[in-house]
């Protein structure tokens, strides 16, 4: 519906793609490839067992395709959970490692955003990112959801037991990982590199299309947009990410049409081009019983 209402902006944005500078687009593609390497390091850092490195990297590539078929994070989580169990990691510890990965990635993404906002306080016009009166209902909704979750946890004993058991396993896994400096470095270094590479890819596309926004401000815009849509359960963030990125780039000072072109090119590079080879890799890994 949003795309239909703003089809003139989309058409103009597609028109801008003809003027893209290819070296910058290749740099964005390179940054995208490195995100799979960063994800592999983070996954390895979340478990004590040594995972087969080449299979681990191929799994991250395949997980990207799975992520676009299920709500954000679920596809990649299911693929990696299966991979770890096939590698001999017990299901409870595989689940704990998955939770540790998500926690580390979330902490570093939000921390990186806050750090960049402190370094570049004028990067975003925050008032343009949310409609008037939107913050109150959003906070109310989050509060209601939190109270409901706590109430259910307190009332359902079996669920409470399962949650506490999982938390105990997860804390034990986190302590074990942090006794190994190489594992801790892989976990937190990969978690930091992953959003940095994603943001750098968007900044490279912005340079390719001549978006009049500094690369640092584009990185802030990317991180702000992805943090904002993290709670929207759309497959691969398709639709919600594009809209949020355009809004964030405009809030950073970019013209709407050029910002739209940047987001279109970025999502083509990061989502649509790897989708088919990623799906084929996923099928091959399943056939070869890697996952």
N, C-alpha and C positions, 0 to 999 in steps of 0.2 A: 504493500500500500504506500509506504513512504517513497519507494522508488518510482511508482506511478505518478505520485503527486509532484515529484521533483525530477521528472524525466528530462526536462530541458537542461537542468544542471548536469545530469548524467551524460546527456548527448554532448554538451560542451566539454565535459571532463574527458570523454573518450577522444574528442578532437585534439585535446592537448597531448595525448599519448604519442601522436606522430612526431612531436618535437623532442622526444626524450633522448638524452645523451647515453648511448649504449655502455660506455665504460662504467658509468655510475650504476647502471642496472646490473651489470655483471658483478660489481662490488656488492650490491644488495643480494644477489644470488649466492655469492660466496659467504656472506654473513649468515644467510639462511642455512647453508650446508653446515656451517660451524655450530649452529644451534643444536643439531643432532649430536655432535661430538660433546658439547657441554651437557646435554641431557644424559648421555651415556656416563660421563664422569659422575654426575650427581646420583644417578641410579646405583653405580658401583659404590659410591661413598655411603649409601644408606644401608648397606648390608656388610657383614663381616666376611662372608664367603667371597672368593674370587670368582667373578662371572666371566665366561668366555668373551673376550673383548670384541672380536669381529661379529659374533652373533648378537652381542649387546648393542653394538652400533646399528646393525641391520634392524634390530627390534625397534629402536627409537625411530628410524625412518618409517617402518611399517606402522608404528603406533600413531604417527601423524595422520595417516589415512584413516585409521580406525576412529580417530578423534573427530573426524568430520562426519561420521555416521551416527554418533551418539552425542548427547549433551556434553558440553565442554568438560574435558578431563576424564570422563568415564571410559571412552574408548581406549585412550592411551593407558589408563590405569588397569583395565582388564587385560590388555595385551602384556603389560609388564608384570602383572601379578601371575599370569600363566607362565611367562618366561622364567620367573624366579622359582616357581614351584617345580617346573621341569628341570631346572638346574639343581634341585635338591634342597632348596630352602623351604622349611615347613610353612604351611599356609598361614599360621598365626604370625610368624615372623615376617613372611612376605607382605602381609597386610600392614604390619607395623612399619616395615621399611617404606611402603607406599605412603603411609601417613607422614612419616618423617620427611620424605621427599617433598610432599605437598606443603608441609609446614615450613621447611627451609626455603622453598621457592617463594612462598607467600611473604615470609619475613624479609627476604632480600629484595623482592620487588617493591614492597611498600617502603622499606628502609631506603632503597635507592631513590624512589620518588621523593620522599621527604628530604633526602640530602640534596637532590637537584633543585627542589623548590627553595631550599634555604640558600643554595648557591646562586640561583637565578630567580629571585622573588617576582620578577615581572614577566616570567615566561608565559603565564596563562592569565587571562582575564576570567577569574573564577566565577564571577557573577553571570557570565554567559553560558556556563556549562549546565546549570540547573534552572528549570523554570521557577518563577516566583512561587513561593509556598510549597516547594517540593520537598524541602529538607524535613519539615515536621512530619508529614505522612510517612516518609521513608524511615525515619527514626522510630515512629510509632509501630510500623510494620515489623521492623527488626526486633523491637522490644516484645511485641506480642509473640513472635515466633520463638524467641528465647525463653519466655515464660512457659509457653506450651511445651517446648522440648524438656525443660526442667521438670515440669509437672508430670509428664509421661514417664520420665526417668524415675521419679520418686514413687509413682504408683505401680509401675510394672516391675515386679521383683526380678523376673527372669531377664528382662532387658537390662536392668541395673547391674545384675551379676555379669552379663556378657560385656557390657561397656567397661566395667571396672577391670575385668580380666584382660580385655584388649589394651586398656591404658597401662596396666602393669607390664604387659609384654612390650608395648611400645616404649615405655620408659627404660626398660631393661636393654632393649635394642639400641636406644639412643645413647645410653651410658657406655655400652660396649663399643659402639662406633667411635665415640669421642676419646676412647683410650688408645686408639690407633691414629696417630697424626696424619698418615697418608689418607685414611678414610675420611677424617674430618675435613682435610684440605679439599679432597675431591667433592665432598658433599657441599660445602659452603662456597668453594671456588666455582664449581659448576653452576650452583644456584645463582651466583652473582653474574657469571658470564652469560647465562641464558637470556635474561631480559635485556642485558646490555647489547648483545648481538642482535636481538629482535629490534630494539630501538635504533641501533646503528643501521640496520637494513632499511628502516623507514627513512632515516636521515639521508641515506644514499639515494633513495628514490626521489626524495625531495630535491636533492641537488641535481639529479638527472632532468627533472622537469622545471627547474628554476623557481621553486617555491621560495618567496621572499621571507623565509623564516630561518633563523640560525639553526645549525645542526643540534646544538645543545637544547634549544627550545623545542625542536621537533622530538627529541628524545623524551623530554618532559611530557609533551603532549601524548606520546605513545604510552608511556607508563601510566599517566592519569586515565587515559581511555580504557586500557586493559584492566586496571584496578576497578574502574567503575562498572565494567560489564562482567566482572568475575562471578556475580551472583545471578546472572541471566542464563537460564538453562537452555541455550540454543545449541544445536549441533555445530561444534567447531567455532562457536561464536559467530556463525555466518549471519549477516544482517545486522546484528547488534554491534559487532566490532566495527564494521564499516561505518555505521552511523556515528558511533562514538568517536572514531578516529577523525572523521570529517569535522565534527563539532569541535574537537580538541585542537585540530590544526587551525581552524578559523579563530578559535579563542586565542591561539598563539600569534595571530596576526596575518594568517594566510588568506588570499582570496578564495571564495567558495569553489569556483570552477577548477582552479589549480589544485586546491586541497582535495577535491573529489578525484581528479586525475591521479594524484599521488597515491591515494588510498586504493584506487582501482588497480594501478600498476603493482603496488605492494602486495595486495591480496592475490593477484595473478601469480606473482613470483613465489609467494610463501604458501599458498593454498592450492591453486588450480593446476599449476605446472607439476608439482610433486604428487598430486592426488593419484593419478593412474599408476605411475611406477611404484608408489607406496602401496597401493592396493595389490598390485602384482607381487610385490615383495612379501606382503602379509600372507597372501595365498600360498606362496612358496614356503614360507616359514611354517605354516600350518601343515602343509603336505610333508615337509621334512621332519615334522614333530619337534621343531625347535621351540614352538609355543603350542 
